[in-house]
């Protein structure tokens, strides 16, 4: 058969084959889209581990790089609320210590003559005060301390550090200082009749908590270097060297004043 008819039939056949191929591809694509949610739904979702599990707390103290690089739910509210609260409690206990020291030096703050005996002569009153005011102090420290941590990250070479992540690293590294302080105070609650007796006791075992602010600075540095891209030298300056100088200066003054009292 010759003429235009065979050519027309061949073209029509080719068009049908092309159309059939395109329809097949569209159907395959739609089938894949329909199956995708089923595949996703079948995959198990592993919950993030609590940062307050004993093994994770140990990592925070001893292996901070592992702690901050692991899939741990540090941003989950119950956990960082608790850690922030603990840091606030630690801060309040520190303020009470300073007021006792000023009172022993004969320079009490205004109102301490009334508030001091209420706090230092009764453990229930002491713990009620530090637990309640510790929550408020924690909120202030989360805001102001977290802001300062964010500023130091910026000065250490990060152009735009995430504010919430900065606060989380700050709070969890501060937990390294807060937890030993709270534990020591709990032990003192069992041993001594009130907080004034614990503060004035002639013993050295509780003084080991003075090491943890320094360790907290190292954990803070490790966390910052793990989660943010920083200049190492500047980060060392802002997160380790300068805090160490401040702590040495503050503890030196406190030891000198205690020596004067004794």
Rosetta constraint file for C-alpha pairs under 8 A:
AtomPair CA 1 CA 6 HARMONIC 7.04 0.50
AtomPair CA 2 CA 6 HARMONIC 6.72 0.50
AtomPair CA 3 CA 7 HARMONIC 7.60 0.50
AtomPair CA 4 CA 8 HARMONIC 6.14 0.50
AtomPair CA 5 CA 9 HARMONIC 6.21 0.50
AtomPair CA 6 CA 10 HARMONIC 6.21 0.50
AtomPair CA 7 CA 11 HARMONIC 6.28 0.50
AtomPair CA 8 CA 12 HARMONIC 6.16 0.50
AtomPair CA 9 CA 13 HARMONIC 6.12 0.50
AtomPair CA 10 CA 14 HARMONIC 6.24 0.50
AtomPair CA 11 CA 15 HARMONIC 6.19 0.50
AtomPair CA 12 CA 16 HARMONIC 6.23 0.50
AtomPair CA 13 CA 17 HARMONIC 6.25 0.50
AtomPair CA 14 CA 18 HARMONIC 6.21 0.50
AtomPair CA 15 CA 19 HARMONIC 6.07 0.50
AtomPair CA 16 CA 20 HARMONIC 6.01 0.50
AtomPair CA 17 CA 21 HARMONIC 6.16 0.50
AtomPair CA 18 CA 22 HARMONIC 6.25 0.50
AtomPair CA 19 CA 23 HARMONIC 6.16 0.50
AtomPair CA 20 CA 24 HARMONIC 6.16 0.50
AtomPair CA 21 CA 25 HARMONIC 6.29 0.50
AtomPair CA 22 CA 26 HARMONIC 6.24 0.50
AtomPair CA 23 CA 27 HARMONIC 6.18 0.50
AtomPair CA 24 CA 28 HARMONIC 6.16 0.50
AtomPair CA 25 CA 29 HARMONIC 6.13 0.50
AtomPair CA 26 CA 30 HARMONIC 6.18 0.50
AtomPair CA 27 CA 31 HARMONIC 6.07 0.50
AtomPair CA 28 CA 32 HARMONIC 6.13 0.50
AtomPair CA 29 CA 33 HARMONIC 6.26 0.50
AtomPair CA 30 CA 34 HARMONIC 6.17 0.50
AtomPair CA 31 CA 35 HARMONIC 6.17 0.50
AtomPair CA 32 CA 36 HARMONIC 6.07 0.50
AtomPair CA 33 CA 37 HARMONIC 7.57 0.50
AtomPair CA 34 CA 38 HARMONIC 7.71 0.50
AtomPair CA 35 CA 39 HARMONIC 6.41 0.50
AtomPair CA 36 CA 40 HARMONIC 6.25 0.50
AtomPair CA 37 CA 41 HARMONIC 5.98 0.50
AtomPair CA 38 CA 42 HARMONIC 6.23 0.50
AtomPair CA 39 CA 43 HARMONIC 6.68 0.50
AtomPair CA 48 CA 71 HARMONIC 6.06 0.50
AtomPair CA 48 CA 72 HARMONIC 5.39 0.50
AtomPair CA 48 CA 73 HARMONIC 5.36 0.50
AtomPair CA 49 CA 53 HARMONIC 7.77 0.50
AtomPair CA 49 CA 71 HARMONIC 7.02 0.50
AtomPair CA 49 CA 72 HARMONIC 5.00 0.50
AtomPair CA 49 CA 73 HARMONIC 5.95 0.50
AtomPair CA 50 CA 56 HARMONIC 7.73 0.50
AtomPair CA 50 CA 72 HARMONIC 6.11 0.50
AtomPair CA 50 CA 73 HARMONIC 5.72 0.50
AtomPair CA 50 CA 74 HARMONIC 7.40 0.50
AtomPair CA 50 CA 79 HARMONIC 7.38 0.50
AtomPair CA 51 CA 56 HARMONIC 5.46 0.50
AtomPair CA 51 CA 57 HARMONIC 6.55 0.50
AtomPair CA 51 CA 72 HARMONIC 5.83 0.50
AtomPair CA 51 CA 73 HARMONIC 6.27 0.50
AtomPair CA 51 CA 74 HARMONIC 5.95 0.50
AtomPair CA 51 CA 79 HARMONIC 7.12 0.50
AtomPair CA 52 CA 56 HARMONIC 6.24 0.50
AtomPair CA 52 CA 57 HARMONIC 5.75 0.50
AtomPair CA 52 CA 79 HARMONIC 7.17 0.50
AtomPair CA 53 CA 57 HARMONIC 6.19 0.50
AtomPair CA 54 CA 58 HARMONIC 6.16 0.50
AtomPair CA 55 CA 59 HARMONIC 6.27 0.50
AtomPair CA 56 CA 60 HARMONIC 6.16 0.50
AtomPair CA 56 CA 67 HARMONIC 6.52 0.50
AtomPair CA 57 CA 61 HARMONIC 6.43 0.50
AtomPair CA 58 CA 62 HARMONIC 5.93 0.50
AtomPair CA 58 CA 63 HARMONIC 7.39 0.50
AtomPair CA 59 CA 63 HARMONIC 4.39 0.50
AtomPair CA 59 CA 64 HARMONIC 5.72 0.50
AtomPair CA 59 CA 66 HARMONIC 6.62 0.50
AtomPair CA 59 CA 67 HARMONIC 5.46 0.50
AtomPair CA 60 CA 64 HARMONIC 4.51 0.50
AtomPair CA 60 CA 65 HARMONIC 7.98 0.50
AtomPair CA 60 CA 66 HARMONIC 7.84 0.50
AtomPair CA 60 CA 67 HARMONIC 5.41 0.50
AtomPair CA 60 CA 68 HARMONIC 7.82 0.50
AtomPair CA 60 CA 173 HARMONIC 7.76 0.50
AtomPair CA 60 CA 176 HARMONIC 7.55 0.50
AtomPair CA 60 CA 219 HARMONIC 7.51 0.50
AtomPair CA 61 CA 176 HARMONIC 6.33 0.50
AtomPair CA 61 CA 219 HARMONIC 7.27 0.50
AtomPair CA 63 CA 67 HARMONIC 6.38 0.50
AtomPair CA 64 CA 68 HARMONIC 6.13 0.50
AtomPair CA 64 CA 219 HARMONIC 5.83 0.50
AtomPair CA 64 CA 222 HARMONIC 6.22 0.50
AtomPair CA 64 CA 223 HARMONIC 6.47 0.50
AtomPair CA 65 CA 69 HARMONIC 6.05 0.50
AtomPair CA 65 CA 222 HARMONIC 5.81 0.50
AtomPair CA 65 CA 223 HARMONIC 6.21 0.50
AtomPair CA 65 CA 226 HARMONIC 6.16 0.50
AtomPair CA 66 CA 70 HARMONIC 5.92 0.50
AtomPair CA 67 CA 72 HARMONIC 7.51 0.50
AtomPair CA 68 CA 72 HARMONIC 7.67 0.50
AtomPair CA 68 CA 223 HARMONIC 5.92 0.50
AtomPair CA 68 CA 226 HARMONIC 6.69 0.50
AtomPair CA 68 CA 227 HARMONIC 7.16 0.50
AtomPair CA 69 CA 226 HARMONIC 6.61 0.50
AtomPair CA 69 CA 227 HARMONIC 7.34 0.50
AtomPair CA 73 CA 79 HARMONIC 7.93 0.50
AtomPair CA 74 CA 79 HARMONIC 6.70 0.50
AtomPair CA 74 CA 80 HARMONIC 6.42 0.50
AtomPair CA 74 CA 168 HARMONIC 7.06 0.50
AtomPair CA 75 CA 79 HARMONIC 7.38 0.50
AtomPair CA 75 CA 80 HARMONIC 6.35 0.50
AtomPair CA 75 CA 165 HARMONIC 7.99 0.50
AtomPair CA 75 CA 168 HARMONIC 6.89 0.50
AtomPair CA 76 CA 80 HARMONIC 6.47 0.50
AtomPair CA 77 CA 81 HARMONIC 5.68 0.50
AtomPair CA 78 CA 82 HARMONIC 6.21 0.50
AtomPair CA 79 CA 83 HARMONIC 6.31 0.50
AtomPair CA 80 CA 84 HARMONIC 5.86 0.50
AtomPair CA 80 CA 168 HARMONIC 7.31 0.50
AtomPair CA 80 CA 171 HARMONIC 7.57 0.50
AtomPair CA 80 CA 172 HARMONIC 7.71 0.50
AtomPair CA 81 CA 85 HARMONIC 6.11 0.50
AtomPair CA 82 CA 86 HARMONIC 6.23 0.50
AtomPair CA 83 CA 87 HARMONIC 6.33 0.50
AtomPair CA 83 CA 171 HARMONIC 6.79 0.50
AtomPair CA 83 CA 172 HARMONIC 6.69 0.50
AtomPair CA 83 CA 175 HARMONIC 6.19 0.50
AtomPair CA 84 CA 88 HARMONIC 6.26 0.50
AtomPair CA 84 CA 135 HARMONIC 7.81 0.50
AtomPair CA 84 CA 138 HARMONIC 5.15 0.50
AtomPair CA 84 CA 139 HARMONIC 7.30 0.50
AtomPair CA 84 CA 141 HARMONIC 7.99 0.50
AtomPair CA 84 CA 142 HARMONIC 6.92 0.50
AtomPair CA 84 CA 171 HARMONIC 6.08 0.50
AtomPair CA 84 CA 175 HARMONIC 7.79 0.50
AtomPair CA 85 CA 89 HARMONIC 6.25 0.50
AtomPair CA 85 CA 134 HARMONIC 6.03 0.50
AtomPair CA 85 CA 135 HARMONIC 5.08 0.50
AtomPair CA 85 CA 137 HARMONIC 7.83 0.50
AtomPair CA 85 CA 138 HARMONIC 5.14 0.50
AtomPair CA 85 CA 139 HARMONIC 7.90 0.50
AtomPair CA 86 CA 90 HARMONIC 6.23 0.50
AtomPair CA 86 CA 134 HARMONIC 7.29 0.50
AtomPair CA 86 CA 138 HARMONIC 7.51 0.50
AtomPair CA 86 CA 175 HARMONIC 7.01 0.50
AtomPair CA 86 CA 178 HARMONIC 6.08 0.50
AtomPair CA 86 CA 179 HARMONIC 6.95 0.50
AtomPair CA 86 CA 182 HARMONIC 7.76 0.50
AtomPair CA 87 CA 91 HARMONIC 6.23 0.50
AtomPair CA 87 CA 134 HARMONIC 7.63 0.50
AtomPair CA 87 CA 138 HARMONIC 6.08 0.50
AtomPair CA 87 CA 171 HARMONIC 7.43 0.50
AtomPair CA 87 CA 174 HARMONIC 6.52 0.50
AtomPair CA 87 CA 175 HARMONIC 6.01 0.50
AtomPair CA 87 CA 177 HARMONIC 7.87 0.50
AtomPair CA 87 CA 178 HARMONIC 5.15 0.50
AtomPair CA 87 CA 179 HARMONIC 7.88 0.50
AtomPair CA 88 CA 92 HARMONIC 6.29 0.50
AtomPair CA 88 CA 133 HARMONIC 7.70 0.50
AtomPair CA 88 CA 134 HARMONIC 4.24 0.50
AtomPair CA 88 CA 135 HARMONIC 5.97 0.50
AtomPair CA 88 CA 136 HARMONIC 7.18 0.50
AtomPair CA 88 CA 137 HARMONIC 4.67 0.50
AtomPair CA 88 CA 138 HARMONIC 3.93 0.50
AtomPair CA 88 CA 139 HARMONIC 7.68 0.50
AtomPair CA 88 CA 141 HARMONIC 7.12 0.50
AtomPair CA 89 CA 93 HARMONIC 6.25 0.50
AtomPair CA 89 CA 130 HARMONIC 5.64 0.50
AtomPair CA 89 CA 131 HARMONIC 6.21 0.50
AtomPair CA 89 CA 133 HARMONIC 7.41 0.50
AtomPair CA 89 CA 134 HARMONIC 4.12 0.50
AtomPair CA 89 CA 135 HARMONIC 7.18 0.50
AtomPair CA 89 CA 137 HARMONIC 7.42 0.50
AtomPair CA 89 CA 138 HARMONIC 7.46 0.50
AtomPair CA 89 CA 178 HARMONIC 7.66 0.50
AtomPair CA 89 CA 182 HARMONIC 7.67 0.50
AtomPair CA 90 CA 94 HARMONIC 6.24 0.50
AtomPair CA 90 CA 134 HARMONIC 7.56 0.50
AtomPair CA 90 CA 177 HARMONIC 7.99 0.50
AtomPair CA 90 CA 178 HARMONIC 5.14 0.50
AtomPair CA 90 CA 179 HARMONIC 7.89 0.50
AtomPair CA 90 CA 181 HARMONIC 6.33 0.50
AtomPair CA 90 CA 182 HARMONIC 6.54 0.50
AtomPair CA 91 CA 95 HARMONIC 6.30 0.50
AtomPair CA 91 CA 134 HARMONIC 7.34 0.50
AtomPair CA 91 CA 137 HARMONIC 7.25 0.50
AtomPair CA 92 CA 96 HARMONIC 6.25 0.50
AtomPair CA 92 CA 130 HARMONIC 6.04 0.50
AtomPair CA 92 CA 133 HARMONIC 7.22 0.50
AtomPair CA 92 CA 134 HARMONIC 6.07 0.50
AtomPair CA 92 CA 137 HARMONIC 7.32 0.50
AtomPair CA 93 CA 97 HARMONIC 6.29 0.50
AtomPair CA 93 CA 130 HARMONIC 6.89 0.50
AtomPair CA 94 CA 98 HARMONIC 6.34 0.50
AtomPair CA 95 CA 99 HARMONIC 6.29 0.50
AtomPair CA 96 CA 100 HARMONIC 6.22 0.50
AtomPair CA 97 CA 101 HARMONIC 6.19 0.50
AtomPair CA 97 CA 199 HARMONIC 7.68 0.50
AtomPair CA 98 CA 102 HARMONIC 6.20 0.50
AtomPair CA 99 CA 103 HARMONIC 6.07 0.50
AtomPair CA 99 CA 108 HARMONIC 6.64 0.50
AtomPair CA 99 CA 109 HARMONIC 6.94 0.50
AtomPair CA 99 CA 112 HARMONIC 7.43 0.50
AtomPair CA 100 CA 104 HARMONIC 6.15 0.50
AtomPair CA 100 CA 108 HARMONIC 7.79 0.50
AtomPair CA 100 CA 116 HARMONIC 7.67 0.50
AtomPair CA 101 CA 105 HARMONIC 6.33 0.50
AtomPair CA 101 CA 257 HARMONIC 7.94 0.50
AtomPair CA 101 CA 258 HARMONIC 7.64 0.50
AtomPair CA 102 CA 106 HARMONIC 6.45 0.50
AtomPair CA 102 CA 107 HARMONIC 5.16 0.50
AtomPair CA 102 CA 108 HARMONIC 5.14 0.50
AtomPair CA 102 CA 109 HARMONIC 7.38 0.50
AtomPair CA 103 CA 107 HARMONIC 5.33 0.50
AtomPair CA 103 CA 108 HARMONIC 4.16 0.50
AtomPair CA 103 CA 109 HARMONIC 7.50 0.50
AtomPair CA 103 CA 112 HARMONIC 7.99 0.50
AtomPair CA 104 CA 108 HARMONIC 7.75 0.50
AtomPair CA 104 CA 261 HARMONIC 6.95 0.50
AtomPair CA 105 CA 257 HARMONIC 7.97 0.50
AtomPair CA 105 CA 261 HARMONIC 6.67 0.50
AtomPair CA 108 CA 112 HARMONIC 6.25 0.50
AtomPair CA 108 CA 113 HARMONIC 7.44 0.50
AtomPair CA 111 CA 115 HARMONIC 6.27 0.50
AtomPair CA 112 CA 116 HARMONIC 4.93 0.50
AtomPair CA 113 CA 117 HARMONIC 7.04 0.50
AtomPair CA 114 CA 118 HARMONIC 7.10 0.50
AtomPair CA 115 CA 119 HARMONIC 6.40 0.50
AtomPair CA 116 CA 120 HARMONIC 5.97 0.50
AtomPair CA 117 CA 121 HARMONIC 5.44 0.50
AtomPair CA 118 CA 122 HARMONIC 6.68 0.50
AtomPair CA 118 CA 125 HARMONIC 6.62 0.50
AtomPair CA 118 CA 126 HARMONIC 7.48 0.50
AtomPair CA 119 CA 123 HARMONIC 7.47 0.50
AtomPair CA 119 CA 125 HARMONIC 5.74 0.50
AtomPair CA 119 CA 126 HARMONIC 4.55 0.50
AtomPair CA 119 CA 129 HARMONIC 7.42 0.50
AtomPair CA 119 CA 195 HARMONIC 7.63 0.50
AtomPair CA 120 CA 126 HARMONIC 6.46 0.50
AtomPair CA 120 CA 194 HARMONIC 6.08 0.50
AtomPair CA 120 CA 195 HARMONIC 4.75 0.50
AtomPair CA 120 CA 196 HARMONIC 4.97 0.50
AtomPair CA 121 CA 126 HARMONIC 7.99 0.50
AtomPair CA 121 CA 193 HARMONIC 7.97 0.50
AtomPair CA 121 CA 194 HARMONIC 5.15 0.50
AtomPair CA 121 CA 195 HARMONIC 6.38 0.50
AtomPair CA 121 CA 196 HARMONIC 6.39 0.50
AtomPair CA 122 CA 126 HARMONIC 6.07 0.50
AtomPair CA 122 CA 193 HARMONIC 7.83 0.50
AtomPair CA 122 CA 194 HARMONIC 5.44 0.50
AtomPair CA 122 CA 195 HARMONIC 7.25 0.50
AtomPair CA 123 CA 127 HARMONIC 6.05 0.50
AtomPair CA 123 CA 189 HARMONIC 6.85 0.50
AtomPair CA 123 CA 193 HARMONIC 7.69 0.50
AtomPair CA 123 CA 194 HARMONIC 5.51 0.50
AtomPair CA 123 CA 195 HARMONIC 6.70 0.50
AtomPair CA 124 CA 128 HARMONIC 6.03 0.50
AtomPair CA 125 CA 129 HARMONIC 6.10 0.50
AtomPair CA 126 CA 130 HARMONIC 6.28 0.50
AtomPair CA 126 CA 195 HARMONIC 7.61 0.50
AtomPair CA 127 CA 131 HARMONIC 5.86 0.50
AtomPair CA 128 CA 132 HARMONIC 6.20 0.50
AtomPair CA 129 CA 133 HARMONIC 5.95 0.50
AtomPair CA 129 CA 134 HARMONIC 7.91 0.50
AtomPair CA 130 CA 134 HARMONIC 5.27 0.50
AtomPair CA 131 CA 135 HARMONIC 6.60 0.50
AtomPair CA 132 CA 136 HARMONIC 7.19 0.50
AtomPair CA 133 CA 137 HARMONIC 6.12 0.50
AtomPair CA 134 CA 138 HARMONIC 5.91 0.50
AtomPair CA 135 CA 139 HARMONIC 6.54 0.50
AtomPair CA 136 CA 140 HARMONIC 6.51 0.50
AtomPair CA 137 CA 141 HARMONIC 6.09 0.50
AtomPair CA 138 CA 142 HARMONIC 5.96 0.50
AtomPair CA 139 CA 143 HARMONIC 6.28 0.50
AtomPair CA 140 CA 144 HARMONIC 5.98 0.50
AtomPair CA 140 CA 145 HARMONIC 7.64 0.50
AtomPair CA 141 CA 145 HARMONIC 4.82 0.50
AtomPair CA 141 CA 146 HARMONIC 6.90 0.50
AtomPair CA 142 CA 146 HARMONIC 5.20 0.50
AtomPair CA 142 CA 147 HARMONIC 7.94 0.50
AtomPair CA 142 CA 167 HARMONIC 6.52 0.50
AtomPair CA 142 CA 171 HARMONIC 7.02 0.50
AtomPair CA 143 CA 147 HARMONIC 6.07 0.50
AtomPair CA 143 CA 167 HARMONIC 7.97 0.50
AtomPair CA 144 CA 148 HARMONIC 6.27 0.50
AtomPair CA 145 CA 149 HARMONIC 6.18 0.50
AtomPair CA 145 CA 167 HARMONIC 7.68 0.50
AtomPair CA 145 CA 170 HARMONIC 7.51 0.50
AtomPair CA 146 CA 150 HARMONIC 6.18 0.50
AtomPair CA 146 CA 163 HARMONIC 7.74 0.50
AtomPair CA 146 CA 166 HARMONIC 6.49 0.50
AtomPair CA 146 CA 167 HARMONIC 4.32 0.50
AtomPair CA 146 CA 168 HARMONIC 7.86 0.50
AtomPair CA 146 CA 170 HARMONIC 6.17 0.50
AtomPair CA 146 CA 171 HARMONIC 7.63 0.50
AtomPair CA 147 CA 151 HARMONIC 6.31 0.50
AtomPair CA 147 CA 163 HARMONIC 7.54 0.50
AtomPair CA 147 CA 167 HARMONIC 7.27 0.50
AtomPair CA 148 CA 152 HARMONIC 6.30 0.50
AtomPair CA 149 CA 153 HARMONIC 6.30 0.50
AtomPair CA 149 CA 166 HARMONIC 6.42 0.50
AtomPair CA 149 CA 167 HARMONIC 6.98 0.50
AtomPair CA 149 CA 170 HARMONIC 6.47 0.50
AtomPair CA 150 CA 154 HARMONIC 6.39 0.50
AtomPair CA 150 CA 161 HARMONIC 6.79 0.50
AtomPair CA 150 CA 162 HARMONIC 7.93 0.50
AtomPair CA 150 CA 163 HARMONIC 6.22 0.50
AtomPair CA 150 CA 166 HARMONIC 5.57 0.50
AtomPair CA 150 CA 167 HARMONIC 7.29 0.50
AtomPair CA 151 CA 155 HARMONIC 6.27 0.50
AtomPair CA 152 CA 156 HARMONIC 6.00 0.50
AtomPair CA 152 CA 235 HARMONIC 7.90 0.50
AtomPair CA 152 CA 238 HARMONIC 6.27 0.50
AtomPair CA 152 CA 239 HARMONIC 7.69 0.50
AtomPair CA 153 CA 157 HARMONIC 6.70 0.50
AtomPair CA 153 CA 158 HARMONIC 5.93 0.50
AtomPair CA 153 CA 161 HARMONIC 6.77 0.50
AtomPair CA 153 CA 166 HARMONIC 7.90 0.50
AtomPair CA 153 CA 224 HARMONIC 7.51 0.50
AtomPair CA 153 CA 230 HARMONIC 7.41 0.50
AtomPair CA 153 CA 235 HARMONIC 7.46 0.50
AtomPair CA 154 CA 158 HARMONIC 4.78 0.50
AtomPair CA 154 CA 159 HARMONIC 5.72 0.50
AtomPair CA 154 CA 160 HARMONIC 6.85 0.50
AtomPair CA 154 CA 161 HARMONIC 6.76 0.50
AtomPair CA 155 CA 234 HARMONIC 7.42 0.50
AtomPair CA 156 CA 230 HARMONIC 5.62 0.50
AtomPair CA 156 CA 231 HARMONIC 5.65 0.50
AtomPair CA 156 CA 232 HARMONIC 7.67 0.50
AtomPair CA 156 CA 234 HARMONIC 4.90 0.50
AtomPair CA 156 CA 235 HARMONIC 4.93 0.50
AtomPair CA 156 CA 238 HARMONIC 7.19 0.50
AtomPair CA 157 CA 229 HARMONIC 7.36 0.50
AtomPair CA 157 CA 230 HARMONIC 4.89 0.50
AtomPair CA 157 CA 231 HARMONIC 5.29 0.50
AtomPair CA 157 CA 234 HARMONIC 7.42 0.50
AtomPair CA 157 CA 235 HARMONIC 7.98 0.50
AtomPair CA 158 CA 228 HARMONIC 7.07 0.50
AtomPair CA 158 CA 229 HARMONIC 6.12 0.50
AtomPair CA 158 CA 230 HARMONIC 5.62 0.50
AtomPair CA 158 CA 231 HARMONIC 7.99 0.50
AtomPair CA 161 CA 165 HARMONIC 7.90 0.50
AtomPair CA 161 CA 166 HARMONIC 7.01 0.50
AtomPair CA 161 CA 228 HARMONIC 7.24 0.50
AtomPair CA 162 CA 166 HARMONIC 6.10 0.50
AtomPair CA 163 CA 167 HARMONIC 6.30 0.50
AtomPair CA 164 CA 168 HARMONIC 6.22 0.50
AtomPair CA 165 CA 169 HARMONIC 6.28 0.50
AtomPair CA 166 CA 170 HARMONIC 6.21 0.50
AtomPair CA 166 CA 224 HARMONIC 7.97 0.50
AtomPair CA 167 CA 171 HARMONIC 6.05 0.50
AtomPair CA 168 CA 172 HARMONIC 6.09 0.50
AtomPair CA 169 CA 173 HARMONIC 6.00 0.50
AtomPair CA 169 CA 220 HARMONIC 6.78 0.50
AtomPair CA 169 CA 223 HARMONIC 6.20 0.50
AtomPair CA 169 CA 224 HARMONIC 7.07 0.50
AtomPair CA 170 CA 174 HARMONIC 6.11 0.50
AtomPair CA 170 CA 220 HARMONIC 6.52 0.50
AtomPair CA 171 CA 175 HARMONIC 6.26 0.50
AtomPair CA 172 CA 176 HARMONIC 7.06 0.50
AtomPair CA 173 CA 177 HARMONIC 7.60 0.50
AtomPair CA 173 CA 216 HARMONIC 5.50 0.50
AtomPair CA 173 CA 217 HARMONIC 7.34 0.50
AtomPair CA 173 CA 219 HARMONIC 5.62 0.50
AtomPair CA 173 CA 220 HARMONIC 5.07 0.50
AtomPair CA 173 CA 223 HARMONIC 7.70 0.50
AtomPair CA 174 CA 178 HARMONIC 6.30 0.50
AtomPair CA 174 CA 213 HARMONIC 7.94 0.50
AtomPair CA 174 CA 216 HARMONIC 5.91 0.50
AtomPair CA 174 CA 220 HARMONIC 7.76 0.50
AtomPair CA 175 CA 179 HARMONIC 5.74 0.50
AtomPair CA 175 CA 216 HARMONIC 7.80 0.50
AtomPair CA 176 CA 180 HARMONIC 7.26 0.50
AtomPair CA 176 CA 212 HARMONIC 6.64 0.50
AtomPair CA 176 CA 213 HARMONIC 7.73 0.50
AtomPair CA 176 CA 215 HARMONIC 7.39 0.50
AtomPair CA 176 CA 216 HARMONIC 5.39 0.50
AtomPair CA 176 CA 219 HARMONIC 7.89 0.50
AtomPair CA 177 CA 181 HARMONIC 6.76 0.50
AtomPair CA 177 CA 209 HARMONIC 7.65 0.50
AtomPair CA 177 CA 212 HARMONIC 4.97 0.50
AtomPair CA 177 CA 213 HARMONIC 5.34 0.50
AtomPair CA 177 CA 215 HARMONIC 7.66 0.50
AtomPair CA 177 CA 216 HARMONIC 5.80 0.50
AtomPair CA 178 CA 182 HARMONIC 6.29 0.50
AtomPair CA 179 CA 183 HARMONIC 6.17 0.50
AtomPair CA 180 CA 184 HARMONIC 6.03 0.50
AtomPair CA 180 CA 209 HARMONIC 6.24 0.50
AtomPair CA 180 CA 212 HARMONIC 7.68 0.50
AtomPair CA 181 CA 185 HARMONIC 6.22 0.50
AtomPair CA 181 CA 209 HARMONIC 6.15 0.50
AtomPair CA 182 CA 186 HARMONIC 6.20 0.50
AtomPair CA 183 CA 187 HARMONIC 6.35 0.50
AtomPair CA 184 CA 188 HARMONIC 6.22 0.50
AtomPair CA 184 CA 206 HARMONIC 6.50 0.50
AtomPair CA 184 CA 209 HARMONIC 7.94 0.50
AtomPair CA 185 CA 189 HARMONIC 6.16 0.50
AtomPair CA 186 CA 190 HARMONIC 6.76 0.50
AtomPair CA 187 CA 191 HARMONIC 6.41 0.50
AtomPair CA 188 CA 192 HARMONIC 5.65 0.50
AtomPair CA 188 CA 195 HARMONIC 7.75 0.50
AtomPair CA 188 CA 198 HARMONIC 6.13 0.50
AtomPair CA 189 CA 193 HARMONIC 7.16 0.50
AtomPair CA 189 CA 194 HARMONIC 6.95 0.50
AtomPair CA 189 CA 195 HARMONIC 7.44 0.50
AtomPair CA 192 CA 197 HARMONIC 6.16 0.50
AtomPair CA 192 CA 198 HARMONIC 5.80 0.50
AtomPair CA 193 CA 197 HARMONIC 6.58 0.50
AtomPair CA 193 CA 198 HARMONIC 7.84 0.50
AtomPair CA 194 CA 198 HARMONIC 6.56 0.50
AtomPair CA 195 CA 199 HARMONIC 6.06 0.50
AtomPair CA 196 CA 200 HARMONIC 6.15 0.50
AtomPair CA 197 CA 201 HARMONIC 5.83 0.50
AtomPair CA 204 CA 208 HARMONIC 7.73 0.50
AtomPair CA 208 CA 212 HARMONIC 7.75 0.50
AtomPair CA 209 CA 213 HARMONIC 7.90 0.50
AtomPair CA 210 CA 214 HARMONIC 7.96 0.50
AtomPair CA 211 CA 215 HARMONIC 6.52 0.50
AtomPair CA 212 CA 216 HARMONIC 5.78 0.50
AtomPair CA 213 CA 217 HARMONIC 6.38 0.50
AtomPair CA 213 CA 247 HARMONIC 7.51 0.50
AtomPair CA 214 CA 218 HARMONIC 6.67 0.50
AtomPair CA 214 CA 243 HARMONIC 7.70 0.50
AtomPair CA 214 CA 244 HARMONIC 6.26 0.50
AtomPair CA 214 CA 247 HARMONIC 7.41 0.50
AtomPair CA 215 CA 219 HARMONIC 6.30 0.50
AtomPair CA 216 CA 220 HARMONIC 6.03 0.50
AtomPair CA 217 CA 221 HARMONIC 6.22 0.50
AtomPair CA 217 CA 239 HARMONIC 6.08 0.50
AtomPair CA 217 CA 240 HARMONIC 5.60 0.50
AtomPair CA 217 CA 243 HARMONIC 6.85 0.50
AtomPair CA 217 CA 244 HARMONIC 7.70 0.50
AtomPair CA 218 CA 222 HARMONIC 6.24 0.50
AtomPair CA 218 CA 239 HARMONIC 7.37 0.50
AtomPair CA 218 CA 240 HARMONIC 6.12 0.50
AtomPair CA 219 CA 223 HARMONIC 6.09 0.50
AtomPair CA 220 CA 224 HARMONIC 6.14 0.50
AtomPair CA 220 CA 239 HARMONIC 6.71 0.50
AtomPair CA 221 CA 225 HARMONIC 6.15 0.50
AtomPair CA 221 CA 235 HARMONIC 6.96 0.50
AtomPair CA 221 CA 236 HARMONIC 7.01 0.50
AtomPair CA 221 CA 239 HARMONIC 5.38 0.50
AtomPair CA 221 CA 240 HARMONIC 6.65 0.50
AtomPair CA 222 CA 226 HARMONIC 6.08 0.50
AtomPair CA 223 CA 227 HARMONIC 6.19 0.50
AtomPair CA 224 CA 228 HARMONIC 5.61 0.50
AtomPair CA 224 CA 230 HARMONIC 7.82 0.50
AtomPair CA 225 CA 229 HARMONIC 6.54 0.50
AtomPair CA 225 CA 230 HARMONIC 6.32 0.50
AtomPair CA 225 CA 232 HARMONIC 7.64 0.50
AtomPair CA 225 CA 235 HARMONIC 7.80 0.50
AtomPair CA 230 CA 234 HARMONIC 7.81 0.50
AtomPair CA 230 CA 235 HARMONIC 6.60 0.50
AtomPair CA 231 CA 235 HARMONIC 6.02 0.50
AtomPair CA 232 CA 236 HARMONIC 6.10 0.50
AtomPair CA 233 CA 237 HARMONIC 6.38 0.50
AtomPair CA 234 CA 238 HARMONIC 6.29 0.50
AtomPair CA 235 CA 239 HARMONIC 5.73 0.50
AtomPair CA 235 CA 240 HARMONIC 7.64 0.50
AtomPair CA 236 CA 240 HARMONIC 5.15 0.50
AtomPair CA 236 CA 241 HARMONIC 6.20 0.50
AtomPair CA 237 CA 241 HARMONIC 4.90 0.50
AtomPair CA 237 CA 242 HARMONIC 5.93 0.50
AtomPair CA 238 CA 242 HARMONIC 5.78 0.50
AtomPair CA 238 CA 243 HARMONIC 7.27 0.50
AtomPair CA 239 CA 243 HARMONIC 6.37 0.50
AtomPair CA 240 CA 244 HARMONIC 6.00 0.50
AtomPair CA 241 CA 245 HARMONIC 6.35 0.50
AtomPair CA 242 CA 246 HARMONIC 6.31 0.50
AtomPair CA 243 CA 247 HARMONIC 6.14 0.50
AtomPair CA 244 CA 248 HARMONIC 6.05 0.50
AtomPair CA 245 CA 249 HARMONIC 6.13 0.50
AtomPair CA 246 CA 250 HARMONIC 6.13 0.50
AtomPair CA 247 CA 251 HARMONIC 5.92 0.50
AtomPair CA 248 CA 252 HARMONIC 5.85 0.50
AtomPair CA 249 CA 253 HARMONIC 6.36 0.50
AtomPair CA 250 CA 254 HARMONIC 6.32 0.50
AtomPair CA 251 CA 255 HARMONIC 6.07 0.50
AtomPair CA 252 CA 256 HARMONIC 6.17 0.50
AtomPair CA 253 CA 257 HARMONIC 6.21 0.50
AtomPair CA 254 CA 258 HARMONIC 6.19 0.50
AtomPair CA 255 CA 259 HARMONIC 6.13 0.50
AtomPair CA 256 CA 260 HARMONIC 6.40 0.50
AtomPair CA 257 CA 261 HARMONIC 6.35 0.50
AtomPair CA 258 CA 262 HARMONIC 6.22 0.50
